[in-house]
Amino acid sequence: MNEISQLSAKLPDPVRRLADFAYNYWWSWTPERVSLFSSIDPGLWQQCNHNPVALLNKVSHDRLWQIAEDPNYLTRLEKLAAQLDHYLSAEGTWASREVPEVSGDHPVAYLCIEFGVHESLPIYCGGLGVLAGDYLKSASDLGMPAVGMGLLYKQGYFQQKLNRSGWQQANYVDNDIENLPLLAVCNEFGQPITVKVAIGKRSVKARVWKTQLGRSTLYLLDSDLMENDERDRELTGHLYNGNPSIQLGQAMLLGIGGVRALQALGIEPVLYHLNEVHPAFALLEIARQAREETGLEFDELQQAVRDRARFTTHTPVPFGNTFPASNISEALAAYMQNTGVSADQILALGQLGKENDQFSLTRLALRLTQSANGVSERHGHTSRQLWRDLYPQQPVEAVPIGHITNGVHVRSWVAPLIGDLFDKYVGPEWAQSLTRADQWKRVETIPNTQLWHRHSILKARLVAYTRDRILQSRLARGEAQDDINAVARLLDPNVLTVGVARRFSVYKRSDLLFRDLHHLTQIVAHPKRPVQIIFAGKAHPDDDGGKRIIQRIMEWSRHPDLRDRVAFIENYDLYTSKLMVQGVDLWLSTARRTLEASGIGGQKVALNGGLNLGILDGWWYEGYRPGINGWAIGDTAITSLGNTPESDSYAQDAQDARDAEVIYNLLERDIARLYYKRDHSGISPGWLRMMKASISSIAPFFNTDRMVAQYVDQQYFPHTEVKTEPVAALVS
């Protein structure tokens, strides 16, 4: 009896189908399905972090019988159960027509170090994981068989706490695995499926778990087993461990163990897609398995490996994801004994140079995959510049690294209040044909008063949530009563609201707004056109520079002239992210030029009618329409400031000063003036015009339906004619 059957057995007969929903994240894509769980016990739903398995295990038996005897609830459940069955069994999907090479027996295997599926499955850190989760969701909607492969982190990333001085502290809390929507993968005898990977002189064992995202399956490896020693159990302890030996072990477990797990499951992928370099060792395991089957030598097998592998790079710097060559030799020693491959052969694939003793996973991935891509047009250009030495016979423009710009899973990120407007005015099938630009022109028909009113509700919800979170944080820190009382005055839902949420790293310059405190104070405290700013995000536990930025923002948020207008939400997660991108008026992106590979937060904001103000880098370089859907900081010229050495810090400082001044001028002269220029009904027609343009210009392209279709067309099967305007089948 698996976990679904066990949960089902606890439920009254009329509502046993709830167990099927609880273990398939398809429920999380529309509000109607979410309410199936949230309406059972709203308070408990919040306490369980919107986890349906935990909810059903903890809710009272009396309450379960109440819903089991509620005809309205049973009608809703029956309707949604029929939709789920129809969705899972649908034929004639986009992928079945366009890419018959991909099938249930031969899916695309998508390997990534993190997956951001939902806040109730906390095994993610940020954008890389969210992209991976959204990829699997759109693959499901398009009917393209895909399996994800990742690691099941016992403690996820970390819980962020700020002390009284504003310094970030990282707390690691064990996930309650038994109450997560995960199924243990077992063989026909009911025994857990496991794999072993030789790491150094040790044999590390991992078991396989899975969860469903519609039609897509996400498999996760777990090394927290009694058979392993403590350091190997730590390989799936938490995400982005700062210990290099743990990082290397995680890469080997994900890459080598991931390929072996798929083999143990009887899955033969049509190809492997490496999302960033962490799973690059999968390429060695693909070669090893091919050698066992064919008897060919490693040099002869390399083209066969390339034919089956694709690589997406996210790193815009040359020295990321590197290890000392000696560490690679030691870690792979036992593994290579069974491959017929010498250490020199492996090291040559990842070596940075003839005299360099560093091994680059990016170079390994580029050399053993058929094609590679950056995640935006700008990033593709940067990547070709970075890795041109691997292709010395070709001009930089011919370096075989293309680009496929990231998108988001629209159905996961559009607020229900906005989605209802799309249903009525864009058309009931908008979610099934996201890439049709003509349909998005109908956004213009949404009445101004309705769009303004609904966005105002979303902003008020964000303000209330922010106050509550900050109140809880101040109470937990034992702050003075005056500071506790001050929370009631924090933020105003009628004020122009700017959102800044991301990983806090020095290059992202999240504190750029505070460069001229006097100028900023004039803007936020303007008597007629005030502005308020909500910050959120974490710094890596080892990144003191990022932590200092958070600390400074916390200090500035207590400045007498700023304390009612600047807020920082602790412990940023996917739920907070949704509230922010759905509720802010303006999204601010300030990463140093060339260092923002893509960025996707602003795309989510645009889908909900928010506007963007950002550096012309990453996705915004492609999405920005001057005077139409937002504002730009600086010009479009590609500069090398992002890679400026410390000795040239003066140039960076000068650029920071210029960019800050541009932001101030835009905020006070253009943005705030437009927002507060109201008509007789109290709304801003000019701002609403840009809100609608933001939706209609961003939605058709910056979505993962388009992104998955482009991967199929440009990376997976480039010699096959594929219709790249996909229509998702039966997603409602």
DRENZABA-700676 format. One line per 8 residues: number of its first residue (from 1); for each residue z, x, y of C-alpha. Coordinates in pm, whole numbers. Layout:
NUM> Z/X/Y ~ ...
//
This chain:
1> 0/0/0 ~ -109/158/329 ~ 52/117/669 ~ -160/-186/762 ~ -56/-369/445 ~ 308/-277/501 ~ 302/-410/856 ~ 109/-720/754
9> 370/-799/489 ~ 638/-816/760 ~ 446/-1077/960 ~ 434/-1453/907 ~ 117/-1556/725 ~ -60/-1718/1024 ~ -44/-1396/1232 ~ -98/-1129/967
17> -432/-1034/1122 ~ -230/-877/1404 ~ -180/-579/1174 ~ -556/-518/1167 ~ -566/-521/1547 ~ -264/-294/1579 ~ -434/-11/1390 ~ -768/-33/1571
25> -776/60/1939 ~ -1063/-184/1992 ~ -788/-416/2114 ~ -729/-194/2420 ~ -1075/-237/2575 ~ -1042/-586/2725 ~ -749/-775/2882 ~ -788/-1072/2650
33> -716/-851/2350 ~ -434/-667/2525 ~ -261/-997/2602 ~ -256/-1073/2230 ~ 29/-819/2211 ~ 173/-817/2563 ~ 237/-1192/2556 ~ 457/-1160/2246
41> 736/-989/2442 ~ 633/-843/2780 ~ 954/-644/2825 ~ 945/-493/2478 ~ 572/-422/2524 ~ 657/-205/2824 ~ 944/-34/2640 ~ 712/49/2349
49> 462/216/2586 ~ 205/-52/2498 ~ 212/47/2130 ~ 133/-259/1913 ~ 269/-106/1591 ~ 604/-31/1752 ~ 607/-376/1912 ~ 548/-560/1584
57> 807/-349/1406 ~ 1073/-411/1671 ~ 1018/-768/1790 ~ 1256/-1027/1650 ~ 1158/-1227/1345 ~ 1231/-1546/1537 ~ 978/-1452/1804 ~ 715/-1377/1541
65> 766/-1723/1394 ~ 739/-1875/1741 ~ 391/-1734/1793 ~ 300/-1817/1432 ~ 371/-2184/1515 ~ 202/-2178/1857 ~ -141/-2344/1824 ~ -272/-2186/2145
73> -177/-1839/2030 ~ -329/-1896/1686 ~ -654/-2015/1845 ~ -671/-1695/2051 ~ -596/-1483/1746 ~ -861/-1657/1538 ~ -1121/-1614/1811 ~ -1050/-1242/1856
81> -1033/-1181/1481 ~ -1382/-1328/1449 ~ -1501/-1103/1731 ~ -1354/-794/1564 ~ -1511/-880/1228 ~ -1847/-941/1398 ~ -1822/-616/1593 ~ -1740/-404/1288
89> -2013/-554/1070 ~ -2286/-578/1335 ~ -2637/-468/1245 ~ -2927/-388/1473 ~ -2723/-171/1708 ~ -2880/70/1956 ~ -2806/369/1733 ~ -2939/208/1415
97> -3271/157/1594 ~ -3292/482/1788 ~ -3120/738/1563 ~ -3138/633/1198 ~ -3068/998/1110 ~ -2702/924/1186 ~ -2531/702/930 ~ -2191/623/790
105> -2245/884/520 ~ -2380/1137/770 ~ -2206/1081/1104 ~ -2174/1306/1405 ~ -1852/1508/1375 ~ -1691/1553/1716 ~ -1427/1826/1723 ~ -1184/1864/2013
113> -837/2009/2073 ~ -717/1684/2236 ~ -807/1315/2238 ~ -700/1078/2514 ~ -739/744/2340 ~ -454/543/2493 ~ -109/603/2639 ~ 48/487/2311
121> -102/787/2127 ~ 34/1078/2335 ~ -168/1369/2198 ~ -362/1441/2518 ~ -321/1640/2836 ~ -601/1546/3073 ~ -971/1514/3137 ~ -1096/1694/2826
129> -903/1458/2601 ~ -996/1147/2798 ~ -1362/1244/2773 ~ -1326/1286/2395 ~ -1161/947/2357 ~ -1420/777/2576 ~ -1701/945/2379 ~ -1575/793/2053
137> -1537/450/2214 ~ -1894/447/2345 ~ -2027/584/2016 ~ -1861/285/1855 ~ -2003/38/2106 ~ -2352/180/2056 ~ -2318/168/1680 ~ -2355/545/1640
145> -2144/660/1344 ~ -1910/929/1476 ~ -1586/1080/1354 ~ -1345/1270/1572 ~ -1143/1564/1443 ~ -833/1688/1622 ~ -470/1784/1578 ~ -168/1552/1554
153> 87/1701/1794 ~ 444/1619/1705 ~ 546/1644/2071 ~ 214/1572/2243 ~ 191/1762/2572 ~ 525/1752/2760 ~ 739/1510/2955 ~ 750/1612/3321
161> 1080/1607/3505 ~ 1136/1736/3858 ~ 1478/1867/3954 ~ 1640/1816/4294 ~ 1446/2107/4440 ~ 1118/1958/4317 ~ 1066/2222/4049 ~ 886/2098/3738
169> 1073/2110/3410 ~ 896/2057/3077 ~ 1076/1845/2819 ~ 936/1817/2468 ~ 1011/1493/2286 ~ 913/1421/1926 ~ 666/1139/1874 ~ 779/864/1639
177> 492/916/1396 ~ 591/622/1176 ~ 555/383/1469 ~ 222/516/1594 ~ -108/340/1506 ~ -186/607/1246 ~ -277/580/879 ~ -202/855/629
185> -529/940/453 ~ -484/940/76 ~ -701/987/-230 ~ -767/726/-498 ~ -433/810/-659 ~ -240/743/-340 ~ -170/1110/-275 ~ -206/1247/80
193> -527/1442/139 ~ -447/1795/253 ~ -636/2112/339 ~ -535/2476/344 ~ -639/2745/591 ~ -568/3116/558 ~ -426/3244/888 ~ -343/3611/863
201> -161/3658/534 ~ -34/3302/530 ~ -176/2989/375 ~ -124/2697/611 ~ -133/2345/472 ~ -216/2037/679 ~ -232/1670/590 ~ -483/1425/734
209> -410/1115/941 ~ -651/874/1103 ~ -679/596/1358 ~ -966/363/1445 ~ -1149/323/1774 ~ -1368/26/1692 ~ -1623/163/1445 ~ -1532/527/1517
217> -1265/706/1316 ~ -1044/976/1462 ~ -897/1216/1205 ~ -597/1431/1294 ~ -452/1734/1113 ~ -76/1775/1085 ~ 85/2106/982 ~ 445/1985/1023
225> 503/1998/648 ~ 796/2131/446 ~ 560/2364/256 ~ 482/2558/574 ~ 708/2808/744 ~ 843/2726/1089 ~ 577/2908/1290 ~ 298/2728/1103
233> 465/2391/1146 ~ 458/2473/1517 ~ 76/2481/1512 ~ 82/2105/1562 ~ 403/2113/1764 ~ 260/2058/2111 ~ -62/2084/2303 ~ -160/2395/2500
241> 119/2614/2374 ~ 145/2926/2589 ~ 191/3156/2288 ~ -144/3331/2213 ~ -71/3351/1840 ~ -9/2974/1832 ~ -328/2916/2032 ~ -529/3123/1786
249> -368/2947/1490 ~ -445/2608/1642 ~ -808/2709/1692 ~ -836/2817/1329 ~ -663/2506/1198 ~ -883/2278/1407 ~ -1210/2458/1338 ~ -1180/2575/978
257> -935/2304/873 ~ -1139/2034/1044 ~ -1457/2118/852 ~ -1262/2139/526 ~ -1094/1807/592 ~ -1430/1637/637 ~ -1544/1791/310 ~ -1228/1669/136
265> -1296/1321/272 ~ -1647/1325/129 ~ -1805/1321/475 ~ -2123/1524/528 ~ -2188/1529/903 ~ -2547/1523/1021 ~ -2423/1771/1282 ~ -2106/1909/1439
273> -2040/1872/1811 ~ -1783/2116/1951 ~ -1628/1971/2266 ~ -1514/2293/2435 ~ -1454/2618/2244 ~ -1123/2552/2070 ~ -1293/2442/1743 ~ -1544/2731/1745
281> -1416/2870/1413 ~ -1572/2561/1254 ~ -1899/2752/1276 ~ -1766/3021/1041 ~ -1654/2758/792 ~ -1993/2585/805 ~ -2149/2923/724 ~ -1902/2988/443
289> -1972/2654/278 ~ -2347/2707/315 ~ -2317/3052/156 ~ -2138/2900/-143 ~ -2422/2652/-183 ~ -2716/2888/-125 ~ -2593/3240/-195 ~ -2757/3361/125
297> -2603/3636/336 ~ -2434/3563/667 ~ -2717/3695/882 ~ -2958/3466/699 ~ -2725/3169/736 ~ -2685/3186/1111 ~ -2993/2976/1187 ~ -2880/2714/937
305> -2546/2696/1118 ~ -2719/2662/1453 ~ -2931/2377/1325 ~ -2614/2179/1248 ~ -2403/2261/1554 ~ -2397/2171/1924 ~ -2161/2296/2193 ~ -2032/2152/2520
313> -1868/2404/2750 ~ -1618/2299/3016 ~ -1499/2640/3132 ~ -1659/2766/3457 ~ -1510/3117/3433 ~ -1617/3405/3202 ~ -1276/3514/3075 ~ -1129/3190/2949
321> -1058/3138/2578 ~ -1045/3506/2486 ~ -825/3696/2241 ~ -778/4066/2163 ~ -1030/4164/1896 ~ -747/4313/1688 ~ -575/3972/1678 ~ -896/3811/1557
329> -938/4071/1282 ~ -580/4021/1166 ~ -590/3642/1176 ~ -923/3620/992 ~ -860/3901/740 ~ -771/3684/440 ~ -1022/3418/534 ~ -1310/3666/552
337> -1236/3800/203 ~ -1380/3478/66 ~ -1682/3463/294 ~ -1869/3785/226 ~ -1865/3850/599 ~ -1731/4170/751 ~ -1493/4186/1044 ~ -1756/4373/1245
345> -2007/4090/1194 ~ -1760/3832/1323 ~ -1639/4043/1612 ~ -1995/4117/1722 ~ -2054/3744/1771 ~ -1768/3706/2015 ~ -1734/4047/2174 ~ -1759/4056/2552
353> -1933/4395/2553 ~ -1987/4710/2351 ~ -1674/4877/2482 ~ -1470/4561/2528 ~ -1187/4484/2288 ~ -1176/4113/2381 ~ -1317/3837/2163 ~ -1461/3531/2339
361> -1470/3197/2160 ~ -1732/3084/2412 ~ -1966/3364/2309 ~ -1911/3281/1944 ~ -1997/2918/2013 ~ -2306/3001/2219 ~ -2440/3238/1954 ~ -2392/3003/1659
369> -2500/2668/1805 ~ -2855/2547/1853 ~ -2797/2415/2202 ~ -2525/2409/2463 ~ -2458/2215/2779 ~ -2236/2207/3081 ~ -2081/1880/3194 ~ -2256/1832/3529
377> -2569/1959/3700 ~ -2372/2210/3906 ~ -2173/2323/3604 ~ -2492/2377/3405 ~ -2614/2608/3682 ~ -2281/2794/3687 ~ -2282/2830/3308 ~ -2632/2977/3303
385> -2520/3233/3559 ~ -2204/3315/3363 ~ -2370/3370/3026 ~ -2711/3510/3125 ~ -2625/3848/2966 ~ -2645/3681/2623 ~ -3014/3617/2690 ~ -3133/3941/2857
393> -3501/3868/2799 ~ -3494/3539/2991 ~ -3465/3459/3362 ~ -3146/3279/3452 ~ -3319/2944/3491 ~ -3441/2970/3130 ~ -3096/3043/2980 ~ -3063/2771/2713
401> -2761/2595/2858 ~ -2845/2254/2995 ~ -2623/1986/3136 ~ -2517/1635/3049 ~ -2295/1491/3316 ~ -1968/1340/3199 ~ -1903/969/3224 ~ -1625/727/3142
409> -1584/434/2904 ~ -1626/160/3162 ~ -1461/-116/2961 ~ -1143/93/2933 ~ -1113/168/3305 ~ -1229/-140/3498 ~ -934/-354/3607 ~ -940/-706/3460
417> -938/-855/3811 ~ -1257/-663/3892 ~ -1411/-720/3549 ~ -1376/-1094/3603 ~ -1587/-1062/3918 ~ -1849/-870/3721 ~ -1854/-1146/3459 ~ -1919/-1408/3724
425> -2154/-1230/3964 ~ -2314/-936/3779 ~ -2355/-1139/3461 ~ -2160/-1205/3140 ~ -2352/-930/2958 ~ -2283/-652/3210 ~ -2068/-455/2964 ~ -2348/-451/2706
433> -2607/-306/2944 ~ -2418/-66/3165 ~ -2715/160/3242 ~ -2932/-114/3393 ~ -2931/-33/3763 ~ -3098/-364/3848 ~ -2807/-569/3719 ~ -2557/-374/3931
441> -2741/-476/4246 ~ -2584/-817/4191 ~ -2252/-669/4299 ~ -2379/-750/4650 ~ -2337/-1120/4569 ~ -1960/-1090/4517 ~ -1795/-1269/4811 ~ -1625/-1021/5041
449> -1303/-1217/5051 ~ -1274/-1220/4672 ~ -1333/-846/4629 ~ -1095/-760/4914 ~ -826/-995/4785 ~ -842/-867/4428 ~ -837/-505/4535 ~ -536/-583/4755
457> -353/-721/4452 ~ -430/-404/4256 ~ -308/-187/4543 ~ 12/-389/4576 ~ 70/-344/4203 ~ 25/33/4241 ~ 267/45/4535 ~ 530/-153/4343
465> 486/69/4037 ~ 512/386/4247 ~ 831/267/4412 ~ 986/178/4078 ~ 897/513/3921 ~ 1031/708/4219 ~ 1349/498/4223 ~ 1410/576/3857
473> 1346/946/3920 ~ 1588/961/4211 ~ 1856/776/4017 ~ 1811/1015/3723 ~ 1856/1312/3956 ~ 2170/1162/4104 ~ 2034/1169/4457 ~ 2222/1044/4762
481> 2244/671/4825 ~ 2042/703/5146 ~ 1754/852/4944 ~ 1786/572/4689 ~ 1775/309/4963 ~ 1476/479/5127 ~ 1254/390/4830 ~ 1235/31/4956
489> 1055/160/5267 ~ 819/385/5073 ~ 450/294/5104 ~ 293/-25/5234 ~ 29/-223/5041 ~ -152/-297/5369 ~ -208/71/5453 ~ -515/280/5367
497> -411/452/5042 ~ -538/789/4921 ~ -496/900/4560 ~ -467/1260/4439 ~ -408/1292/4065 ~ -502/1584/3843 ~ -371/1892/3668 ~ -192/2099/3929
505> -353/2441/3940 ~ -404/2666/4240 ~ -784/2637/4233 ~ -765/2256/4261 ~ -595/2293/4602 ~ -401/1967/4574 ~ -187/2072/4871 ~ -485/2126/5102
513> -390/1816/5300 ~ -70/1985/5415 ~ -234/2292/5562 ~ -184/2163/5918 ~ 132/1956/5896 ~ 116/1846/6259 ~ -239/1715/6220 ~ -154/1538/5894
521> 152/1378/6052 ~ -62/1237/6332 ~ -294/1081/6074 ~ -36/923/5843 ~ 183/798/6129 ~ -97/662/6347 ~ 38/346/6513 ~ -276/140/6443
529> -453/323/6160 ~ -189/477/5928 ~ -271/650/5600 ~ -55/701/5290 ~ -102/936/4996 ~ 5/905/4632 ~ 12/1220/4420 ~ 51/1255/4044
537> -12/1521/3782 ~ 137/1804/3584 ~ 115/2181/3604 ~ 94/2380/3282 ~ 447/2497/3192 ~ 337/2860/3236 ~ 159/2801/3568 ~ 415/2882/3835
545> 148/2860/4103 ~ 77/2499/4009 ~ 448/2421/3991 ~ 501/2563/4338 ~ 235/2327/4473 ~ 420/2030/4322 ~ 746/2158/4468 ~ 595/2188/4814
553> 452/1836/4794 ~ 797/1708/4700 ~ 946/1892/4997 ~ 683/1753/5234 ~ 738/1402/5096 ~ 1092/1424/5239 ~ 976/1531/5585 ~ 1105/1275/5840
561> 751/1194/5957 ~ 601/1175/5607 ~ 869/1037/5377 ~ 751/676/5397 ~ 385/770/5354 ~ 376/1043/5086 ~ 479/984/4723 ~ 468/1182/4400
569> 478/1001/4064 ~ 639/1206/3788 ~ 513/1234/3430 ~ 152/1131/3485 ~ -4/959/3183 ~ -298/734/3101 ~ -118/419/3211 ~ -33/567/3551
577> -390/690/3574 ~ -525/338/3524 ~ -302/193/3793 ~ -402/467/4037 ~ -779/454/3987 ~ -769/75/4005 ~ -543/56/4310 ~ -624/332/4559
585> -870/287/4843 ~ -985/649/4847 ~ -989/929/4588 ~ -954/1284/4716 ~ -1095/1583/4522 ~ -1047/1931/4667 ~ -1108/2182/4385 ~ -1250/2515/4496
593> -1629/2518/4474 ~ -1789/2611/4139 ~ -1457/2570/3955 ~ -1472/2193/3902 ~ -1686/2155/3590 ~ -1713/1779/3627 ~ -1405/1574/3711 ~ -1406/1207/3612
601> -1119/1050/3807 ~ -1343/958/4098 ~ -1586/782/3865 ~ -1308/547/3750 ~ -1211/479/4110 ~ -1570/393/4202 ~ -1602/145/3914 ~ -1311/-48/4068
609> -1455/-42/4418 ~ -1268/261/4549 ~ -1441/528/4756 ~ -1452/905/4713 ~ -1391/1197/4947 ~ -1459/1525/4771 ~ -1606/1870/4747 ~ -1975/1856/4651
617> -1919/1999/4308 ~ -1898/1858/3956 ~ -2003/1496/3923 ~ -1970/1416/4295 ~ -2260/1650/4376 ~ -2478/1404/4182 ~ -2300/1081/4271 ~ -2260/1122/4647
625> -2485/911/4870 ~ -2433/1007/5238 ~ -2313/714/5442 ~ -2334/486/5138 ~ -2055/537/4883 ~ -1814/798/5019 ~ -1776/1124/5206 ~ -1829/1493/5134
633> -1619/1797/5218 ~ -1854/2077/5318 ~ -2220/2123/5235 ~ -2421/2136/4912 ~ -2473/2513/4901 ~ -2363/2681/4580 ~ -2115/2951/4674 ~ -1927/3212/4478
641> -1595/3146/4651 ~ -1455/3002/4332 ~ -1476/3342/4169 ~ -1367/3542/4472 ~ -1125/3818/4367 ~ -774/3840/4504 ~ -884/4120/4738 ~ -1106/3869/4916
649> -830/3614/4967 ~ -913/3612/5339 ~ -1246/3441/5261 ~ -1069/3181/5052 ~ -812/3121/5324 ~ -1085/3076/5584 ~ -1265/2830/5356 ~ -942/2638/5301
657> -893/2610/5677 ~ -1246/2477/5726 ~ -1218/2228/5442 ~ -880/2099/5561 ~ -1019/2044/5909 ~ -1314/1850/5765 ~ -1073/1627/5572 ~ -859/1558/5879
665> -1160/1478/6096 ~ -1313/1248/5837 ~ -987/1065/5777 ~ -909/993/6140 ~ -1257/961/6292 ~ -1455/790/6016 ~ -1254/669/5719 ~ -948/512/5883
673> -1155/364/6166 ~ -1388/195/5917 ~ -1104/67/5697 ~ -915/-91/5987 ~ -1219/-239/6163 ~ -1148/-599/6063 ~ -1328/-926/6121 ~ -1174/-1264/6204
681> -1062/-1310/5841 ~ -870/-983/5836 ~ -1105/-785/5614 ~ -1335/-491/5684 ~ -1704/-578/5627 ~ -1805/-213/5665 ~ -1554/-95/5408 ~ -1654/-371/5168
689> -2019/-273/5206 ~ -1926/76/5086 ~ -1705/-62/4807 ~ -1999/-256/4667 ~ -2232/42/4708 ~ -1977/260/4530 ~ -1981/29/4229 ~ -2357/-26/4216
697> -2449/341/4265 ~ -2195/491/4023 ~ -2165/241/3737 ~ -2521/263/3593 ~ -2514/640/3539 ~ -2158/770/3524 ~ -2061/602/3199 ~ -2023/730/2844
705> -2285/490/2705 ~ -2547/683/2904 ~ -2376/1012/2821 ~ -2379/952/2444 ~ -2745/845/2459 ~ -2832/1165/2646 ~ -2650/1375/2389 ~ -2858/1209/2119
713> -3182/1261/2312 ~ -3128/1607/2462 ~ -2887/1782/2226 ~ -2870/1617/1886 ~ -3234/1526/1821 ~ -3439/1665/2113 ~ -3771/1633/1931 ~ -3726/1262/1861
721> -3823/1002/2119 ~ -3506/814/2202 ~ -3457/522/2437 ~ -3188/658/2668 ~ -3100/331/2838 ~ -2871/207/2563 ~ -2762/-150/2518 ~ -2428/-166/2344
729> -2418/-420/2067 ~ -2146/-682/2046 ~ -1880/-517/2254 ~ -1722/-835/2380
//
